[in-house]
Amino acid sequence: MKRKYSHRNILKPAALALICLSAMVWTGCKKDLNLVSKDTITDATFWKTGADFKLAANNLYSGLDRFGEEDTESDIAFNTPDPVSNGNLQPSETSSTWTSSYSNIRSANNILEKGAGMTDADIKKYVAEAKFFRAWYYWKLLRIYGGVPLITRVLSSDDPDLFAARSTRTQTADLILKDLDEAKNDLPVQADLSSPDIGRITRGAALALAARVALFEGTWQKSRSGADAAKYLDAAVTASLAIINSGTYSLYTGSGAQSYRYLFLEAGDDSKESILDRRYARNILGHDAPYMYDQDGYNPTRKMVDMYLDKNGLPISSPGSVFQGYATFTSEFQDRDPRMTQTMIIPGTLTNRVFFPVSKVANWPDAPQRNFNTGYILYKYMSEDPVANNSGREGDNSLFDYDRHLIRYAEVLLIYAEAIFEKNGSISDNDLNISVNKLRDRVAMPHITNGFVGANNLDMRTEIRRERTVELTLEGFRYDDIRRWKTAETELPQDVKGIKISGTSWATRAPYNDPSYAGKVDANGFLIAERSRKFDPAKDYLQPLPTKEVAFYQASGHTLEQNPGW
């Protein structure tokens, strides 16, 4: 059992704020009506101390992402057909992303206004947190909508800025980066956090988010010949290198050869790789098993599986690769990048899972519980708690307490490598050694070098992007990546495929030996999980704004421009 209890004010901030506020309420009668109210908290009684600002800032943590299945919006994960990835998304009246982001932006603006001009260092720290979160929530809007209305102050019900026009995507990105640049100056470094405050926003988090946003916008513009691509790529290099040079963070290696797997479980919590987490604590804010690990779970696809290199650093399609083929249940897992078998289960692996009402340890693929979609089963995030880890069905949601890593040092290393390459059209071996080769070292994979790439007729950009996808797989990055690279129009219309059935051991195993599966495979015998996907490059790179917001503007004589094609 972990020790994270006293500082969980940042995990349930809304609820805890109500508790704290309720504790301050007391009743009484005063004849002097000019006195400040004693039975409510008002601006006249609040916003005085660092503790007040901390309480207000706590609420902004509630919007940090929980465990999700974002990569089903792309081509590397599948459970059930997803309208974002298969091209069937339709405009909706409302959007929780839009509503919750602007609600949190308003809260951040309120803290920024109340803290304006304050010189107390403790107060300035929480004002900086608010500035970080304003950037965070504008980032959540920018990534799927592009430019949005920029509101930087608390608006009254009759304020004309309630109908502010959409800003450009450049203006939106610039505000995000400006907020983060200003916030970092008043935020603590990770090492300066006392135990109760571990998990709060730090200078490293501000720099890392800036690097993420700058890389996103820089490559988005570069792939579309945007004029400001170089500016953002420079910013991505500067921010990521500042984190690298700070020496504050490092990759988690505490579980030896299995460190990549255990990073995402209890062992990896509060490691030096964590820059920003959605934090959990047993019996305070726990969670159920985050994913179903069979049937229609969060499952890797053929596209993802084939990205893993062989143990010598070669793509499996390359001449000289030691790839063992698909003939048996386990052959394709042999002699591969170790991250493959730390992300998905080797068939036959004993897993500590309990299926109710009968308790047993599942021996996949012999157990009846398995995934009929792609044939692959997620191992990443699968705890080793034998009681609670029951495929996401019967668990006590207080039992799981491992955190979701939202920004980790590995991403920073990948940002640096990609930004350097996209900025210069090349990358030195030294820059590779301080970035992606650190990730290779953790799993004992050969280094990538310019000489290796040239000798094996590889493409450096492809290999840097491969490294990013492999390292960050099933963490929610792929949808953004293929859109900013402008490759979604090629990747997403392809069929979603899974295991090879024809001519392999799978053809002898139920349900794949059923004659109905003859029509569920492609010409090469690979299982097809979804057909008839589409992607319209004229509109699908951005999602539609909620139609209720557009109509609200129109009804008031204003215009909220919808995204093209929607």
C-alpha positions in Angstrom: 0.0 0.0 0.0 1.3 3.4 -0.9 1.8 6.4 1.2 0.1 9.1 -0.8 -2.6 10.3 1.6 -2.0 13.7 3.2 -1.5 15.5 -0.1 -4.6 14.3 -2.0 -6.1 17.7 -1.8 -5.0 17.9 -5.5 -6.9 14.8 -6.5 -10.4 15.6 -5.4 -10.1 19.4 -5.4 -13.7 20.2 -6.1 -15.0 18.0 -3.3 -12.3 19.0 -0.9 -12.8 22.6 -1.6 -16.5 22.2 -0.6 -15.5 20.5 2.6 -13.0 23.2 3.4 -15.5 25.9 2.6 -18.2 24.2 4.6 -16.0 24.0 7.6 -15.7 27.8 7.5 -19.4 28.4 7.5 -21.1 29.5 10.7 -24.4 31.2 11.4 -25.1 34.3 13.4 -27.1 37.6 13.3 -25.6 41.0 13.1 -27.6 44.2 13.2 -24.9 46.2 11.3 -25.8 45.4 7.7 -22.6 47.0 6.6 -20.5 44.3 8.2 -18.9 41.6 6.0 -21.0 38.5 5.9 -19.9 35.9 8.4 -21.9 33.0 7.0 -20.5 33.0 3.5 -17.1 33.2 1.9 -16.8 36.3 -0.3 -14.1 38.1 -2.2 -13.8 40.4 0.8 -12.9 37.5 3.1 -11.1 35.2 0.7 -8.0 35.8 -1.6 -5.9 36.9 1.3 -3.3 34.2 1.8 -1.4 31.6 -0.1 -3.7 29.0 1.5 -6.7 30.7 -0.1 -5.1 30.7 -3.5 -4.0 27.1 -3.1 -7.6 26.1 -2.3 -8.8 27.9 -5.4 -6.1 26.3 -7.6 -6.9 22.8 -6.4 -10.1 22.8 -8.4 -8.1 23.1 -11.7 -6.6 19.7 -11.2 -10.0 18.0 -11.5 -9.8 18.2 -15.3 -6.6 16.3 -15.7 -7.1 13.3 -17.9 -8.1 10.0 -16.3 -7.3 6.6 -17.9 -8.9 6.5 -21.3 -8.8 4.8 -24.7 -7.8 7.8 -26.9 -5.7 5.7 -29.3 -8.8 4.0 -30.6 -9.3 7.4 -32.4 -6.2 6.4 -34.5 -4.9 3.3 -36.2 -2.9 1.6 -33.5 -5.7 0.5 -31.1 -9.2 -0.9 -31.5 -12.1 -2.1 -29.4 -15.4 -1.1 -31.1 -15.7 1.1 -34.2 -14.8 4.7 -33.3 -16.4 7.5 -35.3 -13.3 9.7 -35.0 -11.0 7.1 -36.6 -13.4 5.5 -39.1 -14.6 8.8 -40.5 -18.2 8.7 -39.3 -17.9 11.5 -36.7 -21.0 13.8 -36.8 -21.4 17.3 -35.4 -23.0 17.3 -31.9 -24.8 20.0 -30.0 -22.5 20.0 -27.1 -18.9 18.9 -26.3 -17.7 18.1 -22.8 -14.2 19.1 -23.9 -15.4 22.5 -25.0 -17.6 23.1 -21.9 -15.2 21.8 -19.3 -12.2 23.6 -20.8 -13.9 27.0 -20.8 -15.2 26.4 -17.3 -11.7 25.7 -16.1 -10.3 28.7 -18.1 -12.8 30.9 -16.3 -11.6 29.6 -12.9 -8.0 30.1 -13.9 -8.8 33.7 -15.1 -10.5 34.4 -11.7 -7.3 33.3 -9.8 -5.2 35.4 -12.2 -7.3 38.5 -11.6 -7.4 38.1 -7.9 -3.6 37.5 -7.8 -2.7 40.4 -10.1 0.0 42.5 -8.4 0.5 40.2 -5.5 4.1 40.0 -4.4 3.9 37.2 -1.9 5.9 34.3 -3.3 3.4 31.7 -1.9 0.5 33.4 -3.7 2.5 33.9 -6.9 3.2 30.1 -7.0 -0.6 29.4 -7.2 -1.2 32.2 -9.6 1.5 30.5 -11.8 -0.4 27.2 -11.4 -3.5 29.0 -12.7 -1.6 30.3 -15.7 -0.3 26.8 -16.4 -3.9 25.4 -16.3 -5.2 28.1 -18.6 -2.6 27.0 -21.1 -3.5 23.3 -20.4 -7.2 23.8 -21.2 -6.6 26.0 -24.2 -4.3 23.2 -25.4 -7.1 20.7 -25.1 -9.1 23.0 -27.4 -6.4 23.8 -29.9 -5.5 20.2 -30.6 -8.9 19.2 -31.9 -10.5 22.5 -33.0 -7.6 24.7 -34.0 -8.0 28.4 -33.1 -10.8 29.2 -30.6 -12.2 32.3 -28.9 -9.5 33.5 -26.4 -11.0 34.7 -23.1 -8.3 36.0 -20.7 -10.5 37.6 -18.0 -13.7 36.8 -16.1 -16.7 37.9 -18.1 -20.0 39.2 -16.8 -23.3 38.0 -18.2 -23.6 41.1 -20.4 -19.9 41.3 -21.5 -19.6 41.7 -25.3 -16.6 39.3 -25.2 -19.1 36.5 -24.5 -19.3 36.5 -28.3 -15.6 36.9 -29.1 -14.7 35.7 -32.5 -12.4 32.7 -33.0 -8.7 33.6 -32.8 -6.3 32.0 -35.3 -4.5 28.8 -34.4 -1.3 30.8 -34.3 -2.8 33.3 -31.8 -4.1 30.4 -29.7 -0.8 28.6 -29.7 1.1 31.8 -28.9 -1.2 32.5 -25.9 -0.5 29.0 -24.6 3.2 29.4 -24.9 3.2 32.9 -23.4 1.3 31.6 -20.4 3.7 28.7 -19.9 6.7 30.9 -20.3 5.4 33.3 -17.6 4.2 30.5 -15.3 7.5 28.7 -15.2 9.2 31.7 -13.5 7.1 31.3 -10.3 6.7 27.6 -10.2 8.9 25.4 -8.0 11.3 22.8 -9.4 10.5 19.2 -8.7 13.1 18.9 -6.0 11.8 21.8 -4.0 8.3 20.2 -3.5 7.7 19.1 0.0 6.0 15.7 0.5 2.5 16.9 0.8 2.8 18.9 -2.4 4.3 16.2 -4.7 2.1 16.1 -7.7 1.5 19.8 -8.0 2.5 21.7 -11.1 6.3 22.4 -11.4 8.6 24.4 -13.7 9.3 21.2 -15.5 5.6 20.6 -16.3 5.4 24.1 -17.8 8.5 23.6 -19.9 7.3 20.1 -21.0 3.8 21.3 -22.0 5.4 24.2 -23.9 7.6 21.7 -25.7 4.6 19.5 -26.6 2.5 22.4 -27.9 5.4 23.9 -29.8 6.3 20.6 -31.5 2.6 20.0 -32.4 2.2 23.4 -33.9 5.6 23.5 -35.6 5.1 20.2 -37.4 1.4 21.0 -38.1 2.6 24.1 -39.9 5.6 22.5 -41.6 3.5 19.7 -43.1 1.2 22.4 -44.5 3.9 24.9 -45.5 3.0 27.3 -42.6 5.1 30.4 -42.2 5.7 30.0 -38.5 6.9 26.4 -38.4 10.5 27.3 -37.7 9.5 29.6 -34.8 7.6 26.8 -33.0 10.3 24.1 -33.7 12.9 26.4 -32.2 10.6 26.8 -29.1 10.2 23.0 -28.9 14.0 22.5 -29.0 14.6 25.2 -26.4 12.0 24.0 -23.9 12.9 20.3 -24.2 16.7 20.9 -24.0 16.1 23.1 -20.9 14.5 20.0 -19.2 17.3 17.7 -20.4 20.0 20.0 -19.2 18.3 20.6 -15.8 19.1 17.1 -14.6 15.8 17.1 -12.7 14.3 14.1 -14.5 15.5 10.7 -15.7 14.0 7.5 -17.1 12.6 4.9 -14.7 15.0 1.9 -14.4 14.0 0.6 -11.0 12.6 -2.6 -12.2 15.5 -3.8 -14.3 14.8 -5.2 -17.7 11.1 -4.9 -17.1 11.2 -1.2 -16.1 9.2 -0.1 -19.1 6.3 -2.3 -18.1 6.4 -1.4 -14.4 6.7 2.3 -15.0 2.9 2.2 -15.7 2.1 0.3 -12.6 2.5 1.0 -8.9 6.3 0.8 -9.0 6.5 3.7 -11.4 4.6 6.2 -9.3 6.5 9.3 -8.2 9.6 8.2 -10.2 11.9 10.8 -11.7 10.4 10.1 -15.1 7.0 11.6 -14.0 6.6 15.2 -14.9 2.8 15.5 -14.6 0.5 12.7 -13.4 -3.2 12.2 -12.8 -2.7 10.9 -9.3 -4.5 8.2 -7.4 -4.4 6.8 -3.8 -5.9 3.6 -2.5 -9.1 4.2 -0.4 -8.9 7.9 -1.2 -9.2 8.2 -5.0 -8.6 4.8 -6.4 -9.8 3.4 -9.7 -11.0 0.1 -11.1 -8.9 -1.9 -13.5 -8.5 0.8 -16.2 -9.1 -1.5 -19.1 -10.8 -4.7 -20.1 -7.9 -7.0 -21.2 -9.8 -9.3 -23.5 -12.9 -9.4 -25.7 -13.5 -5.7 -26.8 -10.7 -4.2 -24.7 -8.1 -1.6 -25.5 -6.2 -3.7 -27.9 -3.2 -3.2 -30.2 -3.7 -3.6 -34.0 -1.6 -5.1 -36.7 -0.3 -1.6 -37.5 1.0 -1.2 -34.0 2.4 -4.7 -33.7 4.4 -4.5 -36.9 6.0 -1.2 -35.9 8.2 -3.0 -33.3 11.7 -3.5 -34.6 13.6 -6.8 -34.3 16.1 -7.2 -31.6 18.9 -5.9 -33.9 17.1 -2.6 -34.6 15.7 -3.5 -38.0 12.1 -3.2 -39.2 10.7 -6.7 -39.6 10.3 -6.1 -43.4 14.0 -5.3 -43.8 16.5 -7.7 -45.5 18.5 -9.3 -42.7 15.8 -9.0 -40.1 15.6 -11.9 -37.6 11.8 -11.6 -37.5 10.4 -15.1 -36.9 7.2 -14.8 -38.8 3.6 -15.6 -37.8 3.4 -19.4 -38.0 2.9 -20.1 -34.3 1.1 -18.4 -31.4 4.4 -16.9 -30.2 6.7 -16.6 -33.2 6.0 -13.0 -34.0 6.9 -12.0 -30.4 10.4 -13.6 -30.5 13.5 -11.5 -31.1 11.7 -8.2 -31.0 12.0 -4.9 -29.2 11.3 -5.8 -25.5 8.7 -3.0 -25.4 6.5 -5.2 -27.5 6.1 -7.9 -24.9 5.8 -5.4 -22.2 2.9 -3.8 -24.0 0.9 -6.8 -25.2 0.8 -10.4 -23.8 2.7 -13.2 -25.3 0.1 -16.0 -25.8 0.3 -18.5 -23.1 1.5 -16.0 -20.4 0.1 -16.6 -16.9 -1.6 -13.4 -15.8 -2.8 -12.6 -12.3 -6.4 -12.1 -13.1 -9.5 -13.4 -11.3 -12.7 -14.0 -13.1 -15.9 -14.1 -11.0 -17.7 -16.1 -9.7 -15.0 -18.7 -10.1 -11.5 -17.6 -9.2 -8.7 -18.8 -11.4 -5.6 -17.5 -13.1 -6.2 -17.1 -16.8 -3.7 -18.9 -19.1 -4.2 -17.0 -22.4 -4.9 -18.1 -25.1 -6.2 -21.4 -23.6 -8.7 -19.6 -21.4 -12.1 -18.8 -22.9 -11.6 -15.1 -22.1 -9.9 -13.6 -25.1 -10.1 -10.7 -27.6 -12.0 -11.5 -30.7 -11.3 -8.1 -32.3 -7.6 -8.0 -33.2 -6.4 -11.1 -31.3 -3.9 -9.1 -29.3 -4.3 -8.3 -25.6 -3.0 -5.3 -23.7 -0.4 -6.0 -21.1 0.6 -2.4 -20.4 -1.3 -1.1 -17.4 -2.2 -4.7 -16.3 -1.6 -4.7 -12.5 -0.4 -7.9 -10.8 -3.0 -7.6 -8.0 -4.6 -11.1 -8.3 -8.0 -10.1 -6.9 -8.8 -6.7 -8.3 -7.3 -7.1 -11.7 -10.3 -9.0 -13.2 -10.6 -7.6 -16.6 -12.2 -4.4 -15.4 -15.4 -6.0 -14.3 -15.6 -6.9 -10.6 -12.9 -4.8 -9.0 -13.2 -2.7 -5.9 -12.5 0.8 -7.3 -10.4 1.6 -4.3 -7.9 -1.1 -4.9 -6.0 0.3 -7.8 -3.9 3.4 -7.0 -1.3 3.6 -9.7 -1.1 7.0 -11.5 -1.7 7.9 -15.1 1.4 9.5 -16.5 0.3 12.6 -18.5 3.7 14.0 -19.2 6.8 11.9 -18.7 10.5 12.5 -19.4 10.5 10.0 -22.2 8.2 12.3 -24.2 10.5 15.2 -23.7 13.4 13.2 -25.2 11.3 12.3 -28.2 10.2 15.9 -28.6 13.8 17.0 -28.7 14.9 14.5 -31.3 11.9 15.2 -33.6 12.1 19.0 -33.2 15.9 18.9 -34.0 15.3 16.8 -37.1 12.4 18.8 -38.4 14.2 22.1 -37.8 17.4 21.1 -39.5 16.5 18.2 -41.8 19.1 16.1 -40.0 20.1 15.1 -36.5 23.6 14.3 -35.1 24.5 11.1 -33.4 25.2 13.1 -30.3 21.6 14.5 -30.3 20.3 11.0 -30.8 22.4 9.8 -27.9 20.9 12.3 -25.4 17.4 11.6 -26.6 16.0 8.5 -28.3 19.0 6.3 -27.5 18.3 6.8 -23.8 15.0 5.1 -24.5 16.8 2.3 -26.4 19.2 1.8 -23.5 16.4 1.2 -21.1 15.2 -1.8 -23.1 18.7 -2.9 -24.3 18.0 -2.1 -27.9 20.8 -1.1 -30.3 21.4 2.6 -30.7 20.1 4.4 -33.8 22.8 6.3 -35.6 23.2 8.0 -38.9 25.5 5.2 -40.0 23.0 2.5 -39.2 20.2 4.3 -40.9 22.3 4.8 -44.1 23.7 1.3 -44.1 20.3 -0.3 -43.9 18.5 2.1 -46.3 16.3 3.4 -43.6 14.7 6.9 -43.3 15.7 8.9 -40.2 12.3 10.7 -40.0 10.4 7.4 -40.2 12.6 5.9 -37.5 12.2 8.9 -35.1 8.5 8.7 -35.6 8.5 5.0 -35.1 10.4 5.4 -31.8 7.8 7.9 -30.6 4.9 5.6 -31.5 6.4 2.6 -29.9 7.5 4.3 -26.7 4.2 6.2 -26.2 1.8 3.6 -27.6 -1.6 3.4 -26.0 -0.9 6.7 -24.1 -3.1 8.8 -26.3 -0.6 10.5 -28.7 -1.2 8.8 -32.1 -4.3 10.7 -33.2 -2.5 14.0 -32.7 0.7 12.7 -34.3 -0.8 11.5 -37.6 -2.8 14.7 -37.9 0.1 17.1 -37.3 2.3 15.0 -39.7 -0.6 15.1 -42.2 -0.5 11.4 -42.7 -4.0 10.7 -41.3 -5.4 10.7 -44.8 -3.2 7.8 -45.6 -3.3 5.9 -42.3 -6.8 6.1 -41.1 -8.7 4.8 -44.2 -6.8 1.5 -44.1 -8.6 -1.6 -42.7 -7.9 -2.3 -39.0 -6.2 -5.7 -38.9 -5.1 -8.2 -36.2 -3.4 -11.6 -35.9 -2.6 -13.7 -38.9 -5.0 -16.7 -39.0 -4.5 -18.4 -42.4 -1.6 -20.8 -42.3 -0.8 -20.3 -38.6 -1.6 -22.0 -35.3 -4.5 -19.6 -34.9 -6.4 -21.4 -37.6 -6.7 -24.4 -35.3 -8.0 -22.5 -32.3 -11.5 -21.4 -31.6 -13.1 -19.2 -32.6 -10.7 -18.7 -35.5 -11.2 -22.2 -36.8 -14.9 -21.5 -37.4 -15.7 -21.3 -41.2 -17.2 -17.8 -40.7 -13.6 -16.5 -40.3 -12.8 -17.3 -43.9 -14.6 -14.1 -44.8 -12.9 -12.1 -42.1 -9.3 -12.2 -43.3 -7.5 -10.3 -46.1 -5.6 -11.9 -49.0 -2.7 -12.6 -46.8 -4.7 -14.2 -44.1 -4.7 -11.4 -41.5 -7.8 -10.9 -39.4 -9.8 -7.8 -40.5 -11.4 -6.1 -37.4 -12.9 -3.1 -39.3 -13.4 -2.3 -43.0 -14.7 0.7 -45.0 -13.0 3.3 -43.0 -12.6 6.8 -44.5 -10.9 10.1 -43.9 -11.8 13.4 -45.7 -8.7 15.6 -45.7 -10.8 18.6 -46.4 -12.5 18.5 -43.0 -11.4 15.6 -40.8 -8.1 17.1 -39.6 -10.2 19.2 -37.2 -13.3 18.3 -35.3 -16.6 20.3 -35.5 -17.3 22.9 -32.9 -20.4 22.1 -30.8 -23.4 23.3 -32.9 -25.2 24.7 -29.8 -22.3 27.2 -29.4 -22.5 28.2 -33.1 -26.3 28.6 -32.8 -25.9 30.7 -29.6 -23.7 33.1 -31.4 -26.1 33.3 -34.4 -29.1 34.0 -32.2 -27.3 36.9 -30.7 -26.3 38.4 -34.1 -22.7 37.2 -33.9 -20.7 34.5 -35.7 -18.7 31.6 -34.3 -17.1 30.2 -37.4 -17.5 26.4 -37.8 -14.6 24.4 -38.9 -14.4 23.8 -42.7 -16.6 21.1 -44.1 -18.7 20.7 -41.0 
